[in-house]
Amino acid sequence: MGTVESRQSLSQPISALTKSKAYKEPWRKTPWGGREELLTGLKAYVPRNADIEHVRILLDGPVGAGKSSFINSINNIFQNKTTSKALADSAMADQSFTITFNPISPLTEGDRGYNDNPSSSDRAHCLVSLMPADKISLIDDDVVKKMRTIRLVARDLGIPQVVILTRVDLACPLVKKNLKEVYQSKYIKNMMKTCSIRLGVPVNCILPVKNYHEEIDLDKDMDVLLLRALKQIIDFGDDFLKEMAVPVLTITSVCTMSVTV
């Protein structure tokens, strides 16, 4: 049945409903025409210390947040074609192919990959948490608590943090229709604020993206959001490396970590 108001809302054209949920102007500037400039700058990123080969990016997030897809999406751009470097299985969305985090049972000397004396190049240089924009309110509090625990440990170690808000096209019809309106969508901004509250990360450290999933061809608008996110990750990592008195690094590998219940 529904109320008079709900029936009236349903009778409105979709475009009218969509526009009513959009800001007149983007609230964050985005270099939509700057794909090649962003890519060139990232490719030209040269390490100033020959002793360190890789910048270590620690990824965490709930299963299905798009960690593998994010890695593949970045690789797509640099390879200039669609790839599948990181394993992702959409048929097993409730399972994880990466490491399980247990805050009450830290790694010990007998655990695989344990390093009791990590060098500067072995350490994580930036923590990147992924959250799905269309499922933020559905993520279990225990999962968020684990992510906050990781974030607090990273904070105490001085490691900078970035949050990648994925699946923005699935969360908002406005953005699904036109990705360039991601910063005009009131819903996406509200999800960024919700994410900020739940994880304790400021909004200016939260970056919305659309990962490659169904696409077989590259999309310039998707690439701009992804490259802009990568640039901020590198910039934050650069600041951390300066504090460590270690020169800036190039990204050639990614360390992944997921949160499972």
N, C-alpha and C positions, 0 to 999 in steps of 0.2 A: 504494500500500500504506500507507505511513506507520507511525510508531511507535505503541506502545500509548498513550503520553501524548497524541500528536496526535489519535488517534482518539477518546480520551476527551474531549479539548477540543472536538472537533467535535460530540460528542454532547450537550454542555452546552447548555441553553437560551441563546438570544442575549442575553436580559436578564441572565443570570448572568455571561456573558463581558463584557458592557458595564459592569456595575456593578463588576466586579473591576478595571476600568481607570479608575475614578473616585475622586476624593477624597470624603470624607464631607461636607465643607463647601467652598464656593468659596474659593479662596486670594486672590482679588481682589474687592473690593466693586464692585457694579454697580447703578446706580439704575434697575432694570428698569421701575419705574412712573413714571420721571421724564422720559419723552419730551418732553412739552409744556414742562416747565420748562427742559430743555436747549435746545429749539428757540427758546423765547421769549428766553432769555438770549443766544443767538447772533444772533437777529434784532435784538436791542436793542443789539448791539455797535456803538457810534458812534465814528468817528474823532475824535481830538482835534487833528488838524492838517489844515486844509482844503487844504494844498498837496499832500497825498498821497492818491490816489484808491483804490489797490488794495494789498492785501498780496500779495506774490509767493511762491507756493508752488512749489518745483521738485520735480516727481515723477520718480523714476527706478525702474528695475526691469526684469527680463527680460521678453521678449515673452511675453504670455499671463498675466502676473501680475495683471492686472485694473486697469490704470491708467485706461483709458477707462471701465470699469464703475464704478470708485470715483467718478470725476467725475460720471457719470450718477446714481449712487446718492445722492450728496449733493444733486444738483439735484432728484431725485425728491422728497426730503423737503421741501425749501424750496418746491417747486412744488405739493406735495401731490398728486402724480400721477406715473405712470411717464413718463420722458422718454428721449431719446436724443441729448442735446446733443453728446457726444463720440463720435467715430466709433470703432466696434469691429466687427471682422469675425471671427466665430468660425470661419469657413471658411478663414481665413488666419492661423491661430494662430501660425505660425512666422515671420510677417512683422510689420513695425512700420509705423505710420502717423506716427510722430513722429521726433524728431531722433536721428541716430546719433552716439554719443560716441566720439572717438578721443583717448586720453590723450597720444599722441605727436604729435598734430597739432592744436594749439589753434586757436580761431577767429582769423582775421586780419581786417584792415581791409576786404578785398574780399569777405568772406563775408556772406551775407544775414543781416540782423538784428544785425550787429556794432555795438557801441556802445563807442567808445573812452573815453567820459567819462560813465559811468552815474550818474544821480542816486540819492538814497536810495530813491526810489520805483521805480527801474528794477532795483534789486538783488533777488536772492532773499532772502527773510526766514526761510524754513524749508525744509530739505531733507526730503522725505518719500519713503522708499524702500518699494516694495511687493514682497513675497515671497509666493509661493503655498505655503500650508501643506502641500498634498498633493504638492509637487514639489521641496521644498527639497533633498533629497538627490540629485536628478537634475540640478540646475542646474550647468552647467559651471563649473569653477574659474576660467576666464578671464573669464566674466561677473561672477562674484563679485569677482574682482580689480579689474575696472573700477569696480564699485560701491564698493569700498573706496577706490579712488583718488579718486572723486568725494567720498566721505565725508570723506577726509582733507583735501582742498582746502577743503571747507565748514568743517571744524573749524578750519583755520588762519585762515579768514576770520571765525571766531566765529559762523557760522551754525548754529543748533540743528538737531537731527535727530530724526526720528520714523520708526519702521518700522511699516508696516501689514501684518499677516499676513492674507492673503486666503484664500478657498476653504476655510475651516475646516470647513464642513459636508461637503465632499468628502474631507477628510483623516480625519475621525473619525465613525464611525457614531453614537456617543453624542451628538455635537453636531448631526448631521444630524437625529436624532430630536427633539432638544430644544435649541435654541440657547442657552437659559438655562444650560445645563450646560457652556458653553464654558470657564469657569474651574474646573470640577470635572474636566475631562478631563485625565488624566495625559499622554496622547499630545500634546495641544495644548501643554501646558506644556513638554514635552520638545522640541517643534518650536520653541517660542519660545527655549529655551535654545540649540538648534542654530543658529537664526538669529542669536542674540546672538554666538555664537562665530565664525560665518562672516563676519559683517559688522563685528564689533567694537563693537556697540551694546548698552548695558545693557538687561536685560529690562524695566525700568520704562519704557523708551522704545519698547517693542514692544506694539502693540495689535491683537488679532485682530478681524476683521470678516467679515461675509458680505455681499458685494455683491448688488445686484439683477441678476438674469440671466434666469430663467424667469418670475419673478413679474409679474403684471399689476396686483396690488393692493399697497398699502403694508403693511408688517408692523412692528408697534410694537417688537418685540424686535430686529429687524435695525436699525431706526432708532436705537435706544438705543446700540448698539455703534458705529454710524457717527457719530452726533452726539458721543459721548464721545471718539472719535478726533479728530474735527474740533476739539472744544474743547481737547484737549491740544495740537494743532498751533497753534491760535491763542494759547494760553497761552505756549508756547515762543517763538512769533514775537513775542509781546508783550515778553517778557524781552529778546530781541535788539534790538527797536526802542528799548527804554529805554536799552540800552547805547549805541545809536547816537545817543541824545539826540533821537530822533524819536518823536512821539506814536504811539499804537496805531492800527491800521488795520482797516477792514472788508474781508472777503473778497468780491470780486465777480468775480474772474477767476483762472484757474489756468494757470500755465506748465507744460507737460509735457515730459518728456524720458525717453526709454527707452534701454536698453542693448542693443545688438545685437552679434552676433558676426560 
